[in-house]
Amino acid sequence: MFGVSTSDDYRPVTWIGRYPVRIITIVVAVYVLGMFGTVILSTAHFSLMPFAFEAQRFVHGALWQPLTCTLIQSPSFFFLISMLFLHWSGAEVEKVLGRNRFLAFFGLLLLIPPCLILIWSALGQHWAYLGSYELTVGMFVAFATLYPNLEMFGWVTMKWLAFAGLVLASMQYLPTHDWGYLSVLWGMCITSFWYIRFVQGRARIDLNLSRFRLFRSKPKFHVVPKSPSRRVVEPDDVYASVDPILDKISKSGMGSLTENERRQLERARNRLLKKSD
């Protein structure tokens, strides 16, 4: 779907001194500017609703709203924690996906709120969507999907931490019956999970459109000579097979790995997990 990414695709966009600047770094910087803009406009008693996503305004020409609705940020200590969390998890996801796939993934997340709010509007329920809280949760779900068994704080794995976070985030919308935001939250998380699974090759989408043709010719059967099967022999010493890759990571970072090296590292990790089980 995305083609073969070169090694440059996994490197930062640029560097500021010793610090890498990735796409998610630029996104977080834009959200911080959005927070300052929100404060300035609110102080001047300027209405922010033209920048939030509203289905009725959108269909009447406010086409900028899907891009500006997430820029409306309330200044608080939670905003600081949310941005740090978004940058941390987003940077790890970007390192694995590469810039092109990460841009496609982030664009897909931005489309979730407008699509769901439009559906609710068609059903007679109207909500105005703003903020990036649900996007932050969705980005963490993507990170937990990539590293489900990675332990945090020495005792809880990422998959259970993401599940607990999703449950707690959902509970805050239940007392107010805010089904619009709740649907956006779950839409973000489900999309993140399936996108990562699709990139990993675990959730394949096979659309065979030929079966919907009204006039199909009967298939012709051909005898194909059986080709000798080739068996891929995995090295017995898992550690020896990944030692060169680990050395490369320690010298150049995770982003320097090629696609074949990433697959070899993933196979070795799965073999070690099976042995531990």
N, C-alpha and C positions, 0 to 999 in steps of 0.2 A: 504493500500500500504506500509506504513512504520511500521505498527504494533503499539503496545501501548507503549508509552514512559514512563519511570519511572520519578520520581521527580528529580533524579540525573541528568537526561538529560537536565534539564533547569538551572542547576547551572553552574557557571564559570568553566573553565578548571582547574584553580589554582588561588591563590591569591598572590600578592606581597604587603605585609603589609596590608593596608586597601583597596587596590585597586584590583578589580576582573580582571582576565585575561580571556577573552573569545576568541573564534575562530577568530572573526573579529579583535580583538586586535593583534593577531599573524599575520593576513593577512596585516594589516596596517604596522606593524613593518617590514614585508618582503618587502612591497612596498617602505618604507623609505630606506631600504638597497639597493633596486633596483635603487633608485634615486642616491645614492652615487656611486654605480657601474656604472651607466650611465655617471656620471661626470668623473670618473676616466678613463673609456675606451675612452670617447670622448677627454679628455685631452691628452691621449696617441695616438690619431689619429687612434684608432682601430675601425673598422667598426662594427656597431651594427646591421646591416641587417641580419646576421645569427641568431639573437635572435628574430627579428620581424617575424610575421607570413606572409609567402609568399606561395601561393598555389603550385607553381612549385617546390620550395625547399622542401616543406612538403611531397609531393608525391614521391620525390626522396630520402627520408630517414631522413629529419630533423624533427623527431617526437617530439622533445622537444619544438618546437615553440609555440604550444598552451599554454604552461605553462610559457614560458619566455617572450612572447610578451607584457603581461601586466606589466612586471617588468621594462620596459624601461620608465623612468619617467624624465621629464624635470624639473630642479630645478627652482622654482618660488614661489612667494607668493600665486598664485592660487593653486599650489600643496599642500601647507600647508592647505588652506581652504578646498580643496577637500578631503584630508585625514581626517581632523576633521569631515567633513560632512559624509564621508563614515563610520567612526567609530560610530558616533552618531546614524545614521539611522540603520546601521547594527547591533549594539548592541541591539536595541529595537526589531528588527526582530528576532534575535537569541533568545531573552528572550521568545518570543511567540512560535517560532517553536521548540525550543530545539536544541541540538547540532547535532543530526543525521539528522533531516530534514533541518537544516541550511546548513550542509555540502553538502547534495544532491542539495539544491537550488544553492549554490555557484558554485558547479561543473557544474550545468546546465548552469549558466551564462557564465562560461569559455568556454563552447562548442559553444556558439552562434557565436562569431567572426569567428572561423575556418570554421564552416559549411556554413555561408553566403559568406565568401570570396572564398571558394571552388566553390560555386554555381556561383558566378560572374566570376570566372576563366573559368568555363565550358562554360559560355556565351561569352567568349572572352574579358572580362574586368579584368584587373589585378591591384590589390592594395596590399600594404604592411600594415598590421595592427599592431599598437603598442599603449601602454598606457592603462589607466584604467578609463578614463573620462566617457565613456558610461556605464561602470559597476557601477560607483558611482550614475549616474542618475537612472539606473535600480534598485539599492538598495533603493533609496529614493522612487521610485514608489511602491516598495513592502511595505515600511513603511506606505505610504499614503493609500494603499489598506487596510492595517490592521486598520488604524485609519483615515478614510476619513473625519470625521466631527470634528476632533481635531483642535482647533484653534491655530494659531501661530501669534504672535505679537498682539493678542487680537482682530483680525478682519478678518483674512483670514484662511479658512479651508485648511487642508492638500490636499484634492483632487484637489482644484483649484490651489494651489501652485505647485503641481506636474504637472498639466496640463500646467501651464504657463512656468514652467521650461523645459518641453518637447518641447514646441513650440519654445522657445528661443534657446534651444540646436540644434533644427533642422534647424533653420534659419542660423546658422553659416556655415552650409555645402552647402546651396543652391547657394550662389554666385560662389563657386568653382566647383559646380557640382560633389561633392564628394559623389556619391551615395553609395559607399561601406560603408563608415563610417555612413552615414545616415541610411542605412538598418540595420547596427549593433545596432545603437542607438534604433531604433524602435523594433528590435528583442529583445533586452534586456528588454525594458519596457513592451512589450506584454507578454513575458515569465514570468516576475515578477508578473504581474497582474494575469495571469491565474494560476500560481503556488499557490499564496496565496488563490485565490478563490477555487482551488482544495483542498488544505489543510483544508479550512473552510467548505468543503462539498457543496459549491454553484455551482461548475462546475464539475459535475460528468462525468467520461469517462466510458461508457458502451459498451464494445466490445463483441457482440454476434457472435462469429465465427461459431456457428452451422448453421447459415443461409447460409453459403457458401459451405456447404457440398453437394456433388452431389447426394448422395444416403442417403436419410433420411427416417427413418421409420415414419409412421404416428403417431402423438401423441395420447396417450391413455388418455381418460378423466376419472377422478376419482372424486367421490363426496366427498368433504371434509366437515365435519361438521363445521358449523359456530361457531367460538369461541367468547365468549362474549368480546365485545370491552372494553378496559380499557381507561379511560379518565384520563389524567394527569392534576391534579388540581394545578394551580400555586398559590402561596400564594398571598393574597390580598395586604399585606404590602411589597412592593418591597424592601424598605430600611431594614426592619427586616430580610429579606431573605439573604441579601448580607453583613450585618454587620459583621458576623463572618469571611467572606472572606476578607473584607477590613481590619479587625484587623490583620489577618494573613499576608496580604501584607505589612502593616506598620511595622510588627515585623520581617518578614523573607524575604520580597521582592516578586516581581512578579514571580520569578523563582521557588518559593516554592509551587505554586498551582498545584493541580492535574488536570487531564483532566476533571473530573466531575465538579470541582470547576471553571475551566475556562469556561466550557459550561454554568454553572449556572450564572456566572458573565456576559457572553455575552447575555443570555436571559433577565437578569434584565436590561441591558443597552438598549436592543431593546425595552422593554416595556416602559422604561422612555422616549425613543425617540418618540414612538408612542403617549404617553400621551402629550408630548410637542407639537407634530404636531397637 
